[in-house]
Amino acid sequence: MCGELRAAHAGQRVVLLGWVNRRRDLGNLLFVDVRDRSGMTQLVLDKSDNAALHEKANHLRSEFVIAAIGAVRKRDEKTINKNIPTGEIEVTVEELKLLNESQPLPFLPTDTTLPSEEVRLKYRYIDLRRTEMQANIELRHKVALAIRQNLSNQGFFEIETPFMTRSTPEGARDYLVPSRVYPGSFYALPQSPQLFKQILMIANFDKYFQIVRCFRDEDLRADRQPEFTQIDLEMSFPQPDRVFEVVEGFLQAAFKVAGHEIKTPFTRMTYDEAIRQYGIDKPDMRLPALSNVRAAFTAEQLQTLQLGPELPVVAVRIPKVGELSRKEREDNRPLFGERTHARLVDDIKRLEKSFPDAVAKARELCGAQPDDLLVLVAGPAQQDLSGQRAEYSVYSAAGQLRVELARKYAEKHGAFSKTGNPEKDYRFLWVTDFPMFEYDDKEGRWNAAHHPFTSPHERDMEKLNSDPGAVRALAYDVVLNGTELGSGSIRIHRQDIQKKIFTALGMSEEEARLRFGFFLEALQYGTPPHGGIALGLDRIVMILAGADSLREVIPFPKTAKAVDMMVDAPTPVNEAQLRELGIAVKHSAEK
Ligand code: ASP
C-alpha cells in the first residue's frame, strides 16, 4: 500500500502499516516516511492541527513499526519528489499507533554505505529490508513462477523427490544425514535428483520438472553455495533439440518477466568448435573469437620462434584496449601463468620488427583493428602431448587468457555493459557433443565428464575401450555470456550399455551393483529413451538482477566458508544427540 498511492488517490482515507523509514523534524512539521513491501509514503504531522499526535510521532525512530490512518493529499508543486513513485502525494495523519519499537540497529536499510557482508548476513532480516534485496527476492519469485507456469503449460508435472536419500554422484562430496534407527547408516542429501528423475521416466511421467534444492559439499568459490536451487527436468523420447526447445521456452518466459525479450532458437556449437573458436566450453560471445593465424607464418619462422609447427598459433584480440606498455605486459603475464604446453607472444611490436609480413598477415587473418590489443598463443616446439590434446592445450591457454584480459579491460572494450538490446546483452549458446570422459591426471583414470548416466554417441561406442578420450557424449550445456547456466544429456536407457560405461569408468561389477543396483535393476523393466537437463536458478536470477554474487539473490545464503552467519551453523551438537545416533566425534574444529 505505502508504495502504491498516487495523485489519483487524493482525498482518500488510508490505513498504512509499516516501518519508519526516516523521520524529519522541521519544528512544527514532522515528516515520517512509512515503508512496507510495496514502497514508501510520506506522512505529515502538523503541530498546529494536532499537538498530541505530533508529540507522539516525535518519539518515532527508524524501523519502529507503526499504523497510521490519514488522508491522501497532493503535495505542493515545490515539494514533489520525482525520485519515488509516491512523490506527488503525502498523507496527513489523523490517527497513529505504535505497534512495536526497535532497538538501535546495527545498520539501517536506508544506509547508502553498506556494512561488511558478514554483518549483512548476520542481520539478514535487516539486510533483506533494503530496497535492492526486496527487488531481488521479488524478481526471484517472479522468475520461478514464470518458469513453473511455462513448464506446466508445456505439459510438465512438478514432482517432488526425496532429500533424504542414497548418494547419487554428481562429482562432489555428499552431505550425510545419520540414521538414528540404523546406527552407522547414513542418508545422503541429493547432489541432484538425477536418478529419481530418470526413474520417473521409467514410471511413465514423461515430462517431469522440479525447482529443487541440491546439496554439494565442494570446495567453495565465490559463485558456489553448498545448497543451491536447480530447475531440473527430464522427458521421455526426446532428441537434444526437443530439450533445447523446452529450455528456450522457459528461459524466454523468465527473461520476459524481468523485462527482456530474448530471441530463440539459441546459437549452437559443438564442444570441439567451442574449444577451437573460444578455447573454453562456455564461450562469452560478446567479444571476438580466437583465430588460428598459423598460416601467416612460414615453417622456418615458427622454428626460429621455437613454436610447434603443427600446432595452432592463436590470436587473442580484445577491442579498444590499444597497445600495452612493457610494464603492463609484464603485469599481465601471471594471467597466462606458467605453462608447459603453450607459449605466449605478447610483444607484437617486437615480433613485427623481425617478421613484418607475417604479422601483417596475422592481423589480416584475425581481422584486428588498429586499437585492438593483440597477443598470440602458440604451442612449444617440443613437448609430450600430441594430436588433439596438444592442440586443445594451446586453445585453452588462449581461451583462458582471453577471459582474463576481457575481465581486466572491461571498461575499455565496454562489451559487458548493457546496451538495452537483449540480443547483444544476453548471448545464449548451446554447446553440444561434449567428450564422454575426462582424464584425471592425478588419479590416473578416466572420469565421466558429465555423469555416468549420460549416453555416448552410438557411433563412438566402439572406441569405449580403445580410445575413451575420443568418445563423444549426447551431452549439452546452455551458456549465457560466458557462464554455464545448465547441463544435461540424453541418458543411457539400456542396462547393458550402462554396465559398459561403469566398466569403462573402472568400476567393478560388484561396486556398480552396490552403488547403483537399484537403478540397474529399474533399467531392465521397460525403460524409455529419455533425457533432460538442470539449470541453476540462483545464477539466472543473479544475472537478471545484475548482481555480482549468488548471495545477493538467495534469501539466506551461506558465506564462502559454508557458514550461515544468522543462525550460526554448523555447530557442534550435544553428547546425548550424538549418543543416540551412535556417533563419536574424534576431533572437533581442528583442521
Ligand atoms: N543432474 C545433472 C546436474 O545436476 C543435470 C542433468 O544431467 O540433468 O548437473
Residues whose N, C-alpha, C, O or C-beta is under 5 A from the ligand:
A	BS01	LIG	Q191 S192 Q194 L233 S487 G488 S489 G532 I533 A534
